[in-house]
Amino acid sequence: MINQCQACQRYAHPPVPMCPSCHSRDVAPVAVSGKATVVSYTVNHMPWVPDLPVPYVFAAVELDEQPGLRLSTEIVNIDPEAVSIGMPVQVVFEQQDEIYLPLFEPHKH
């Protein structure tokens, strides 16, 4: 779910109560496809928190719904050295306690 302006249909992330494009307050979360493209990434080899397996890929992905609609995430289920800019990915959710984190993996055609 990503917030979308119901007046102009523009998506906004992170969520805000007012559309950054037309300033309407009619903003609501809507389902999106979960498909995206890697636009930037880094392979981290340092375990910044206890029990963090390394290496891992931290990335910015652009959702297919709108140019510029980006999320910061982790790319999973792939050798970190195989990740590339322009790679199509799809969302997978990982539960941590009561929260479901949106992570991304290579798009399966």
C-alpha positions as CSV (number, residue, x, y, z in Angstrom):
1,M,0.0,0.0,0.0
2,I,1.3,3.4,-1.0
3,N,-0.5,6.7,-0.4
4,Q,-2.1,8.1,-3.5
5,C,-3.9,11.5,-4.0
6,Q,-7.5,10.8,-4.9
7,A,-7.8,14.1,-6.7
8,C,-4.8,13.9,-9.1
9,Q,-3.8,10.2,-8.7
10,R,-0.2,11.0,-7.8
11,Y,1.5,8.6,-5.4
12,A,3.5,10.0,-2.4
13,H,6.1,8.1,-0.3
14,P,6.9,8.5,2.5
15,P,3.3,8.9,3.4
16,V,2.1,12.5,3.9
17,P,-1.4,13.8,4.8
18,M,-1.5,16.3,1.8
19,C,-0.6,15.7,-1.8
20,P,2.8,17.3,-2.6
21,S,1.6,17.9,-6.2
22,C,-1.9,19.4,-6.0
23,H,-2.2,20.0,-2.2
24,S,-5.4,18.0,-1.8
25,R,-6.0,16.4,1.6
26,D,-7.8,13.5,-0.1
27,V,-4.9,11.1,0.2
28,A,-5.4,7.4,0.9
29,P,-3.3,4.2,0.8
30,V,-3.9,2.0,-2.3
31,A,-2.5,-1.3,-3.4
32,V,0.4,-1.2,-5.9
33,S,1.8,-4.0,-8.0
34,G,4.9,-4.6,-6.0
35,K,7.1,-4.4,-9.1
36,A,10.1,-2.1,-9.3
37,T,13.5,-1.4,-10.8
38,V,16.8,-1.1,-8.9
39,V,18.0,2.6,-9.3
40,S,20.9,2.5,-6.8
41,Y,22.4,0.1,-4.4
42,T,25.3,-0.7,-2.1
43,V,26.7,-4.0,-0.9
44,N,27.3,-3.8,2.8
45,H,29.9,-6.0,4.4
46,M,29.8,-4.6,7.9
47,P,27.3,-6.0,10.5
48,W,25.9,-2.8,11.9
49,V,23.7,-4.5,14.4
50,P,24.1,-7.8,16.2
51,D,23.1,-10.9,14.3
52,L,22.9,-9.1,10.9
53,P,24.2,-11.5,8.2
54,V,26.6,-9.9,5.8
55,P,27.0,-9.2,3.0
56,Y,23.6,-7.7,2.2
57,V,22.3,-5.3,-0.4
58,F,20.7,-2.0,0.6
59,A,19.0,-0.4,-2.4
60,A,16.7,2.3,-3.8
61,V,14.0,0.9,-6.0
62,E,11.6,2.8,-8.2
63,L,8.1,1.4,-8.2
64,D,6.5,0.7,-11.6
65,E,3.5,2.9,-10.8
66,Q,5.2,6.2,-11.2
67,P,8.5,7.7,-12.2
68,G,10.4,9.0,-9.1
69,L,8.3,6.8,-6.7
70,R,11.1,5.3,-4.7
71,L,11.6,3.1,-1.6
72,S,14.7,2.3,0.3
73,T,14.9,-1.5,0.9
74,E,17.0,-4.6,1.0
75,I,17.4,-6.9,-2.1
76,V,17.2,-10.5,-1.0
77,N,17.3,-14.0,-2.5
78,I,20.2,-13.2,-4.8
79,D,24.0,-13.2,-4.7
80,P,24.8,-9.6,-3.6
81,E,27.4,-9.4,-6.5
82,A,24.7,-10.2,-9.0
83,V,22.5,-7.1,-8.2
84,S,22.6,-4.4,-10.9
85,I,21.1,-1.0,-11.7
86,G,18.1,-1.4,-13.9
87,M,17.4,-4.9,-12.6
88,P,13.6,-5.7,-12.3
89,V,12.5,-6.7,-8.8
90,Q,9.4,-7.6,-7.0
91,V,8.3,-7.2,-3.4
92,V,8.4,-9.9,-0.8
93,F,7.3,-9.4,2.8
94,E,9.3,-10.5,5.8
95,Q,7.6,-10.6,9.2
96,Q,9.6,-9.2,12.2
97,D,7.5,-9.4,15.3
98,E,4.2,-7.6,14.4
99,I,5.7,-5.7,11.4
100,Y,5.9,-6.9,7.8
101,L,8.9,-5.4,6.0
102,P,8.8,-4.8,2.2
103,L,12.0,-6.4,0.8
104,F,12.6,-7.0,-2.9
105,E,13.9,-10.0,-4.9
106,P,14.7,-10.5,-8.6
107,H,11.5,-10.4,-10.6
108,K,10.3,-13.9,-11.6
109,H,8.9,-13.8,-15.1
